[in-house]
Amino acid sequence: MSSSSIPDPQSRIPTRYRVYLTFILQTVVLLDTIPCNTGGPRQTNMSTNAICYVGSNDYQERVKGFKVTLEEARKLLEEHIRGHRAAVTPSQKVAIGMHSIIVGSAYHFYMPTKIGGIPLSGYYVDGNTGMVEFRNVEGSVPYPYQK
């Protein structure tokens, strides 16, 4: 029996099913090349935003290069919060949170928690421009004594 007499298995499958199977196979191959990020909570990659703790040498060096001092950052944040809350009078105290770290080139202000470390969600005041923004970031870093 010659090889030409052996029927091709695909020739027994109708054309429309071969098209479907080809499409499914291509989709599976495509999906296999896409990384899957569904395995638990999303972790923020802070490697590009180096974190410096208050009192460390890295913190002191970073602050030296900033145009905005910590006190100016506090005032800018207070003004920002007052500007977004209609019922706050200028003499009224504003809760801005604590400052224990610099993330990248920004002072980070956060509301402390008893567990879980310093939350990365909070207000960020850029040390170069003074721009204030609230960032909702998943995750936390350890308190300095937890390091």
Short mmCIF file of the C-alpha atoms (twelve columns), coordinates in Angstrom:
data_MODEL
# 
_entry.id   MODEL 
# 
loop_
_atom_site.group_PDB 
_atom_site.id 
_atom_site.type_symbol 
_atom_site.label_atom_id 
_atom_site.label_alt_id 
_atom_site.label_comp_id 
_atom_site.label_asym_id 
_atom_site.label_seq_id 
_atom_site.Cartn_x 
_atom_site.Cartn_y 
_atom_site.Cartn_z 
_atom_site.pdbx_PDB_model_num 
ATOM 1   C CA . MET A 1   0.000   0.000  0.000  1 
ATOM 2   C CA . SER A 2   1.456   3.337  -0.975 1 
ATOM 3   C CA . SER A 3   1.454   6.379  1.255  1 
ATOM 4   C CA . SER A 4   -0.893  8.100  -1.188 1 
ATOM 5   C CA . SER A 5   -3.613  5.574  -0.418 1 
ATOM 6   C CA . ILE A 6   -3.605  6.313  3.320  1 
ATOM 7   C CA . PRO A 7   -6.320  8.876  3.940  1 
ATOM 8   C CA . ASP A 8   -5.349  12.095 5.717  1 
ATOM 9   C CA . PRO A 9   -7.162  12.215 9.097  1 
ATOM 10  C CA . GLN A 10  -8.008  15.881 8.542  1 
ATOM 11  C CA . SER A 11  -9.731  15.091 5.251  1 
ATOM 12  C CA . ARG A 12  -12.388 13.180 7.203  1 
ATOM 13  C CA . ILE A 13  -13.197 16.329 9.278  1 
ATOM 14  C CA . PRO A 14  -15.590 18.721 7.545  1 
ATOM 15  C CA . THR A 15  -14.030 22.035 6.521  1 
ATOM 16  C CA . ARG A 16  -16.039 24.218 8.926  1 
ATOM 17  C CA . TYR A 17  -14.883 22.109 11.897 1 
ATOM 18  C CA . ARG A 18  -11.275 22.364 10.738 1 
ATOM 19  C CA . VAL A 19  -11.684 26.163 10.668 1 
ATOM 20  C CA . TYR A 20  -13.139 26.095 14.209 1 
ATOM 21  C CA . LEU A 21  -10.351 23.853 15.481 1 
ATOM 22  C CA . THR A 22  -7.695  26.044 13.896 1 
ATOM 23  C CA . PHE A 23  -9.248  29.125 15.507 1 
ATOM 24  C CA . ILE A 24  -9.416  27.427 18.917 1 
ATOM 25  C CA . LEU A 25  -5.817  26.248 18.656 1 
ATOM 26  C CA . GLN A 26  -4.599  29.739 17.697 1 
ATOM 27  C CA . THR A 27  -6.567  31.264 20.602 1 
ATOM 28  C CA . VAL A 28  -5.089  28.795 23.080 1 
ATOM 29  C CA . VAL A 29  -1.572  29.527 21.818 1 
ATOM 30  C CA . LEU A 30  -2.215  33.283 22.070 1 
ATOM 31  C CA . LEU A 31  -3.636  33.027 25.597 1 
ATOM 32  C CA . ASP A 32  -0.701  30.883 26.633 1 
ATOM 33  C CA . THR A 33  1.677   33.742 25.762 1 
ATOM 34  C CA . ILE A 34  -0.169  36.325 27.908 1 
ATOM 35  C CA . PRO A 35  0.972   36.420 31.550 1 
ATOM 36  C CA . CYS A 36  -1.749  35.605 34.055 1 
ATOM 37  C CA . ASN A 37  -2.144  38.062 36.945 1 
ATOM 38  C CA . THR A 38  -5.080  36.480 38.716 1 
ATOM 39  C CA . GLY A 39  -3.162  34.621 41.426 1 
ATOM 40  C CA . GLY A 40  -3.981  36.666 44.522 1 
ATOM 41  C CA . PRO A 41  -3.754  40.336 45.361 1 
ATOM 42  C CA . ARG A 42  -1.820  42.558 43.032 1 
ATOM 43  C CA . GLN A 43  1.556   43.525 44.425 1 
ATOM 44  C CA . THR A 44  2.939   46.923 43.539 1 
ATOM 45  C CA . ASN A 45  6.431   46.926 42.127 1 
ATOM 46  C CA . MET A 46  8.097   49.675 44.091 1 
ATOM 47  C CA . SER A 47  11.610  48.917 42.809 1 
ATOM 48  C CA . THR A 48  11.415  51.921 40.482 1 
ATOM 49  C CA . ASN A 49  10.215  54.058 43.383 1 
ATOM 50  C CA . ALA A 50  12.893  53.552 46.028 1 
ATOM 51  C CA . ILE A 51  11.546  53.914 49.551 1 
ATOM 52  C CA . CYS A 52  13.516  55.838 52.182 1 
ATOM 53  C CA . TYR A 53  12.602  55.933 55.871 1 
ATOM 54  C CA . VAL A 54  12.713  59.139 57.935 1 
ATOM 55  C CA . GLY A 55  16.040  59.364 59.763 1 
ATOM 56  C CA . SER A 56  18.006  57.187 57.349 1 
ATOM 57  C CA . ASN A 57  21.014  58.468 55.413 1 
ATOM 58  C CA . ASP A 58  19.174  57.787 52.136 1 
ATOM 59  C CA . TYR A 59  16.293  59.958 53.356 1 
ATOM 60  C CA . GLN A 60  18.641  62.829 54.230 1 
ATOM 61  C CA . GLU A 61  20.334  62.643 50.836 1 
ATOM 62  C CA . ARG A 62  17.016  62.539 49.000 1 
ATOM 63  C CA . VAL A 63  15.616  65.542 50.910 1 
ATOM 64  C CA . LYS A 64  18.743  67.593 50.131 1 
ATOM 65  C CA . GLY A 65  17.912  67.311 46.420 1 
ATOM 66  C CA . PHE A 66  14.266  68.378 46.817 1 
ATOM 67  C CA . LYS A 67  13.020  71.893 46.122 1 
ATOM 68  C CA . VAL A 68  10.134  71.392 48.583 1 
ATOM 69  C CA . THR A 69  10.878  70.955 52.295 1 
ATOM 70  C CA . LEU A 70  8.880   68.644 54.550 1 
ATOM 71  C CA . GLU A 71  7.174   71.620 56.209 1 
ATOM 72  C CA . GLU A 72  6.229   73.067 52.800 1 
ATOM 73  C CA . ALA A 73  4.898   69.649 51.794 1 
ATOM 74  C CA . ARG A 74  2.726   69.565 54.928 1 
ATOM 75  C CA . LYS A 75  1.345   73.036 54.169 1 
ATOM 76  C CA . LEU A 76  0.688   72.155 50.525 1 
ATOM 77  C CA . LEU A 77  -1.176  69.029 51.630 1 
ATOM 78  C CA . GLU A 78  -3.256  70.977 54.168 1 
ATOM 79  C CA . GLU A 79  -4.186  73.526 51.478 1 
ATOM 80  C CA . HIS A 80  -5.033  70.707 49.066 1 
ATOM 81  C CA . ILE A 81  -7.334  69.021 51.571 1 
ATOM 82  C CA . ARG A 82  -8.968  72.323 52.555 1 
ATOM 83  C CA . GLY A 83  -9.574  73.077 48.877 1 
ATOM 84  C CA . HIS A 84  -11.418 69.787 48.400 1 
ATOM 85  C CA . ARG A 85  -13.598 70.009 51.512 1 
ATOM 86  C CA . ALA A 86  -16.173 72.782 51.514 1 
ATOM 87  C CA . ALA A 87  -16.933 72.642 55.264 1 
ATOM 88  C CA . VAL A 88  -13.329 73.145 56.444 1 
ATOM 89  C CA . THR A 89  -12.504 76.639 57.729 1 
ATOM 90  C CA . PRO A 90  -8.946  78.025 57.538 1 
ATOM 91  C CA . SER A 91  -8.511  77.918 61.337 1 
ATOM 92  C CA . GLN A 92  -9.711  74.318 61.603 1 
ATOM 93  C CA . LYS A 93  -7.087  71.566 61.923 1 
ATOM 94  C CA . VAL A 94  -6.855  69.152 58.996 1 
ATOM 95  C CA . ALA A 95  -5.850  65.522 59.395 1 
ATOM 96  C CA . ILE A 96  -3.044  64.909 56.927 1 
ATOM 97  C CA . GLY A 97  -1.769  61.670 58.407 1 
ATOM 98  C CA . MET A 98  1.755   60.678 59.256 1 
ATOM 99  C CA . HIS A 99  4.961   60.966 57.288 1 
ATOM 100 C CA . SER A 100 7.543   58.190 57.695 1 
ATOM 101 C CA . ILE A 101 8.790   57.533 54.164 1 
ATOM 102 C CA . ILE A 102 9.675   59.043 50.830 1 
ATOM 103 C CA . VAL A 103 8.532   57.030 47.825 1 
ATOM 104 C CA . GLY A 104 10.483  57.902 44.702 1 
ATOM 105 C CA . SER A 105 10.629  61.683 44.758 1 
ATOM 106 C CA . ALA A 106 7.530   62.248 46.879 1 
ATOM 107 C CA . TYR A 107 6.810   62.721 50.556 1 
ATOM 108 C CA . HIS A 108 4.236   60.103 51.534 1 
ATOM 109 C CA . PHE A 109 1.491   60.897 54.066 1 
ATOM 110 C CA . TYR A 110 -0.707  58.063 55.302 1 
ATOM 111 C CA . MET A 111 -3.213  57.125 57.960 1 
ATOM 112 C CA . PRO A 112 -1.474  54.688 60.313 1 
ATOM 113 C CA . THR A 113 -2.769  51.198 60.949 1 
ATOM 114 C CA . LYS A 114 -2.024  48.944 63.903 1 
ATOM 115 C CA . ILE A 115 -1.090  45.992 61.708 1 
ATOM 116 C CA . GLY A 116 0.297   45.537 58.249 1 
ATOM 117 C CA . GLY A 117 2.919   48.269 58.196 1 
ATOM 118 C CA . ILE A 118 2.826   51.625 56.425 1 
ATOM 119 C CA . PRO A 119 0.060   51.585 53.810 1 
ATOM 120 C CA . LEU A 120 1.188   52.783 50.401 1 
ATOM 121 C CA . SER A 121 -2.212  54.359 49.782 1 
ATOM 122 C CA . GLY A 122 -2.180  57.966 50.838 1 
ATOM 123 C CA . TYR A 123 -1.216  61.457 49.805 1 
ATOM 124 C CA . TYR A 124 1.981   62.017 47.871 1 
ATOM 125 C CA . VAL A 125 3.609   65.445 47.653 1 
ATOM 126 C CA . ASP A 126 6.240   65.685 44.938 1 
ATOM 127 C CA . GLY A 127 9.498   66.962 46.450 1 
ATOM 128 C CA . ASN A 128 10.447  68.765 43.242 1 
ATOM 129 C CA . THR A 129 7.185   70.283 42.007 1 
ATOM 130 C CA . GLY A 130 4.997   70.378 45.134 1 
ATOM 131 C CA . MET A 131 2.194   68.618 43.259 1 
ATOM 132 C CA . VAL A 132 -0.202  66.855 45.644 1 
ATOM 133 C CA . GLU A 133 -2.156  63.744 44.725 1 
ATOM 134 C CA . PHE A 134 -3.916  60.901 46.453 1 
ATOM 135 C CA . ARG A 135 -2.852  57.470 45.235 1 
ATOM 136 C CA . ASN A 136 -4.747  54.296 46.000 1 
ATOM 137 C CA . VAL A 137 -1.913  51.759 46.026 1 
ATOM 138 C CA . GLU A 138 -2.254  48.173 47.231 1 
ATOM 139 C CA . GLY A 139 0.263   46.919 49.725 1 
ATOM 140 C CA . SER A 140 2.399   48.315 52.479 1 
ATOM 141 C CA . VAL A 141 5.977   48.514 53.687 1 
ATOM 142 C CA . PRO A 142 7.088   47.516 57.169 1 
ATOM 143 C CA . TYR A 143 7.332   50.118 59.897 1 
ATOM 144 C CA . PRO A 144 11.009  50.998 60.471 1 
ATOM 145 C CA . TYR A 145 11.253  48.821 63.597 1 
ATOM 146 C CA . GLN A 146 9.849   45.839 61.617 1 
ATOM 147 C CA . LYS A 147 12.653  45.922 59.035 1 
# 
